[in-house]
Amino acid sequence: MAVRSADHSRPDPIADQRAAVGRARNAGDDGWDPNSELSETSKAVIASVFGLGLLIAAFAVIGRLGGWAEDYGTILVYLAFFLWMSIAGRLFWWGADKLIATVRKKSGTSGDRR
């Protein structure tokens, strides 16, 4: 004898959550979720500070690159340094571009006026 539940009319909470997530992902063009913990400006500040910290760390050890190249190999050391600098620069400039765009949007200026 099969037992059947009489609760078939209740909505499925998992399906409702999936639908809400789908709507949140398509909510804006910039990918910012208004329900997230960090705003776009906060993310930009964090990225800029973290990228700047990585750049400062790279410049702090730039004098040691020659010794590391002798110990571990020229290609490996300079390739790693290039990768480090690329990631650090990209993080810094992504954050800086977002912050500059935010400031321009708030001040009403659209860019270079010639």
C-alpha positions as CSV (number, residue, x, y, z in Angstrom):
1,M,0.0,0.0,0.0
2,A,1.5,3.3,-1.1
3,V,1.3,6.4,1.2
4,R,0.6,9.6,-0.7
5,S,1.2,13.0,0.6
6,A,-1.7,15.4,0.5
7,D,0.7,18.4,0.3
8,H,1.1,18.5,-3.5
9,S,-0.3,22.0,-3.7
10,R,2.6,23.7,-1.8
11,P,5.1,25.6,-3.9
12,D,8.6,24.2,-4.3
13,P,11.0,26.5,-2.3
14,I,14.0,25.2,-4.3
15,A,12.5,26.1,-7.6
16,D,11.6,29.5,-6.2
17,Q,15.2,30.1,-5.1
18,R,16.5,29.0,-8.6
19,A,14.2,31.4,-10.3
20,A,15.3,34.2,-7.9
21,V,18.9,33.5,-8.6
22,G,18.3,33.6,-12.4
23,R,16.5,37.0,-12.1
24,A,19.3,38.4,-9.9
25,R,22.0,37.4,-12.5
26,N,20.1,39.1,-15.3
27,A,19.2,42.2,-13.1
28,G,21.8,44.6,-14.4
29,D,24.2,45.1,-17.3
30,D,27.2,45.6,-15.0
31,G,26.8,42.4,-13.1
32,W,26.3,44.1,-9.8
33,D,23.8,42.3,-7.5
34,P,22.0,44.7,-5.2
35,N,21.7,42.0,-2.6
36,S,25.4,41.3,-2.4
37,E,27.5,42.4,0.5
38,L,29.8,44.7,-1.4
39,S,28.9,47.5,-3.7
40,E,30.7,48.1,-7.0
41,T,32.6,51.0,-5.5
42,S,33.8,48.9,-2.6
43,K,35.0,46.2,-4.9
44,A,36.9,48.8,-6.9
45,V,38.5,50.3,-3.8
46,I,39.6,46.8,-2.7
47,A,41.0,45.9,-6.1
48,S,42.9,49.2,-6.4
49,V,44.4,48.9,-2.9
50,F,45.3,45.2,-3.4
51,G,46.8,45.8,-6.8
52,L,48.8,48.7,-5.5
53,G,50.1,46.5,-2.7
54,L,51.2,43.9,-5.2
55,L,52.9,46.5,-7.3
56,I,54.7,47.9,-4.2
57,A,55.8,44.4,-3.2
58,A,57.2,43.8,-6.7
59,F,59.2,47.0,-6.7
60,A,60.5,46.2,-3.2
61,V,62.1,43.0,-4.5
62,I,63.2,44.2,-7.9
63,G,66.8,44.3,-6.8
64,R,66.8,40.6,-5.8
65,L,65.7,39.4,-9.3
66,G,69.2,39.0,-10.5
67,G,70.2,36.7,-7.6
68,W,67.0,34.7,-8.0
69,A,67.6,34.4,-11.7
70,E,71.0,32.9,-11.0
71,D,69.6,30.5,-8.4
72,Y,66.4,29.4,-10.1
73,G,66.8,30.2,-13.7
74,T,66.4,33.3,-15.7
75,I,63.3,32.4,-17.7
76,L,61.4,31.1,-14.7
77,V,62.1,34.2,-12.5
78,Y,61.4,36.9,-15.1
79,L,58.3,35.0,-16.4
80,A,57.0,34.9,-12.8
81,F,57.8,38.6,-12.3
82,F,56.1,39.5,-15.6
83,L,53.0,37.5,-14.6
84,W,53.0,39.1,-11.1
85,M,53.3,42.6,-12.6
86,S,50.5,41.9,-15.2
87,I,48.1,40.7,-12.5
88,A,48.9,43.5,-10.2
89,G,48.6,46.2,-12.9
90,R,45.4,44.8,-14.2
91,L,43.8,44.7,-10.7
92,F,44.9,48.2,-9.9
93,W,43.7,49.7,-13.2
94,W,40.4,47.9,-13.1
95,G,39.7,49.4,-9.7
96,A,41.0,52.8,-10.7
97,D,38.9,52.8,-13.9
98,K,35.7,51.9,-11.9
99,L,36.4,54.6,-9.3
100,I,37.1,57.3,-12.0
101,A,33.9,56.3,-13.8
102,T,32.0,56.6,-10.5
103,V,33.4,60.0,-9.8
104,R,32.6,61.2,-13.3
105,K,29.1,59.9,-13.1
106,K,28.4,61.7,-9.8
107,S,30.0,64.9,-11.0
108,G,28.1,64.9,-14.3
109,T,31.2,65.0,-16.5
110,S,31.3,62.6,-19.4
111,G,35.0,62.7,-20.2
112,D,37.5,64.8,-22.2
113,R,36.1,68.0,-23.5
114,R,38.1,69.6,-26.3
